[in-house]
Amino acid sequence: MQTHRFFIRPESWSPDRLELDQDEAHHCIDVIRATIGQRITVFNGRGAEAVAEISGIAKSRVQLKTLQISQTPPLPCAITLAQAIPKGKNMDLIIQKGTELGVAKIVPLISERTVVQVEPDEAEKKTEKWRQIVIEAGKQCGQSRLPEVSPPMTPKQFFADFDRSDIALIASLQSDARSFKSALSDFREQNGRRPKNVLVLIGPEGDFTPAEAALAKSAGCLPISLGP
């Protein structure tokens, strides 16, 4: 029988003394209407997961008795998705699906052609919303490891503090773009192994500007096509 899943922040994760914070406790008590003795699953987004039994219920806290703990190792390839923010609610969907697929990090980009421009005073609120989407997606799909979501930034800001990946790719509409599969195959042929970390940049509806594409290429990004 599948149990309900709840999130406990990594800084609050203590296997010997697990408890749900106010928001998760509210969902557990008032929405799920869980009772003492009921079993639930909790996870911390960094691979730790536990089956626990509700041992106490307070107004804004749910105390748990740990029954079983497991640890999910990281995926063999850590993917960073640097995604220009699209129109509408599409960024929410991208973050949800990225979580389900096991992406390690998501960086929302504000490029010159991005229609949705996030003002500095809105960035923190937006980032917190996206992080909550990650948590909810993890609860629904069963992922024990959740992606880090960075605050929105420009491509220039991103590459100024860019940690080199084994392979960096930028989706491109230009004629020099190669297939995603061939780029990965070439890396394996040249290095004798699969990449351990991959950066993928996806532009806005109107693609990256030539200057942004040049910046990415100067940082080592290979242009790829996501089409057939």
N, C-alpha and C positions, 0 to 999 in steps of 0.2 A: 504494500500500500504506500503510495507516494505521500510524503508529508509536506506541509507548507514550509517555504523557505524564507528566512529572515536574514537581514544583513547586520553585522556588528563591525563597526569601524576598526581598522587594524590597531589603532592606538588604544582601543578599549578591549582588545581581544586578550583574554586570560583564560586558558582552558580549564583551570581549576575554579574559576568564578565567572561564568558567562551570564550576561543579562542583556536584555533588549533596552535600548534607550527610548526616549519619549515617543518619537515618531513611530518606530517599529512596534513599541508596546501598544500604542493606540490601535495600530492595524491588527495586532494580535488579539487584543481584548475586545475592541469595539466593532471590528469588521469581521474577523474570523470567528470571534467569540470563543476563543480557546479557553480551556479550563485546566485547573491543576491536575497534573498527571498525564496530560496530553503530550505526545512527542512531536517535535518539530525539528527542522534542519536549519542550522545557522552557518554562515560563512563570512570570511573577512575580506574577500576580494583579492587576497594574495596567496591563494591556494589552500588555506586551511578551511576545513569544513567539519562540522560536528553534528551528530544526532544527539539531541538533548531532550530532557523531560522538564516540563514546567513545574517548578517546585514552589513558586510564590508569585502572587500577583498584587501589585500596588497600583496606586493611581497612575503613575507615569513610568513604571518599571515592571519588567517581568524577569524574575529570577529563574535560572535554569540549572538543572543537574546534568552534567556531561556524561553521556553514556558511551559514545564512540567518537574518535577523532581520526580524520584522514587528511593527507596532504597531497595535493595535485601538483606535480612538477611543472615548471614552465614548458611551453611548447619549444621544440627544437629550433624554431625560427621566430624571432621577435619582429613583428611588423609594426612600423610607425606609419600611420596614415596622416599626411598633411593635406587637408581638404579645404579648398576655397568654399566659403559659406554660400550655399545655393539659395534660391528664392523659396518663399513659403516655409513649410515645415519639413522640407526635405533633409535639412541637417539633422533634425531629430531622428528621422528614419535611418540615415547613414550611421549615426552613432549607435542606434539600436542594433543594426545589422553588423556593424563592426564588432560590437561586444559579443554577439552570438557567434561570430566567426573566429574570435580569439585574438583580435588585434591587441597589441601591447600598449600602444600610445596613439592618441588622436590629437592632432594639432589643427584647430580651426584657423584658416587663413583669410585675411582681408586683403585681397588683391585689388589692383586698380580697376578691374572690370567687375568686381563683385558688386552685385546689385544691392545686397543687404550690407549696409555699413554699420558696424557696431561702434557706438560712441564709447569713449573711455569710461564714462560713468555708468554705462550699461554692461560693461564687460564682465564684471564680477557676478552680476545677477544671471547673465547668460551662461557663464561657465558653471555656476552652481546648478542651474537647470539641467544642463547637459550631463553633469556628473550624476544627478539624480536619475536621469534616463538610463545611464549605464547601470546603476544599482538595480533599477526595476527590471531591466533586460536580463541582468545576471540572475535575478531571482526567478524569472520566468523560464529561462532556457537552461538553467542548471550549471552555468559557468561558475567555477570557483575562483578564477583569476579574472579581474576586471581591468580594462584599460585605464591608463592615466589620461585625463583630459586637460590639456593646457589652456590657458587663457587665449583669446583670439589675438593674433599678431599678423604683421605684414610678412611677405616673403623675405624682405630685407632683414627684419628682426629675427626671423627663424634661422636664416643662414649665418647670421652673426654669431649665433651660439649653437651651431650645428655640430652634433656628435657624428663623426663619420660612420656610415654603415658599410657592411660588406658590399652591398650593391644599392645604389640609389636610382630610382626610376621616376620619370615625369611623363604623365600622359600628354600626348601631343597630337595635334592635327597636321603637323608638318610632314613633308615628304620623306624626311630622314628617320621617321619613327619606325621602329621595328616591332615585332610581336613580343608580347610579354613572355611567352614561352621560350622564344629564341634567346632573349636576354638572360634568362635563368639558366638555360642549357649551356650558353657560352661561359657563364661564370663557373659552372660545375666542371666543364671541360678544362678551363684554364687553371682552376684551383684544386681540382680533385675532390671536391666536397660541395655540399649544398651550402648556401649562405646561412649564417647564424642570425643575421639581422638585415632587414630590408626596409628601405624608405620608399614610400610611394606618394608622389605629389599628384593631386587632381585639381585642375583649374576650375574656374567658374563657367557659366553658360557660354560666355564669349571667348573662352580659353585665356591663358596667361598672355600678357603683352610680350612683344619681342624682347623688351628689356628684362622682364621677369624670367622668361625662358633662358635668356643668356646668363642671368645670374645663377639659375639652377644648374645649367651646364658647366659653368665655371667652378661650381662646387662638386662636380663629378656626376651629376645626374644624367642618365641615359634616356633619350626620348623613346617612348614606346607607344604603340597603338593598342587600344582596348577593343578594337573591332576585329573582324575575322581576318 
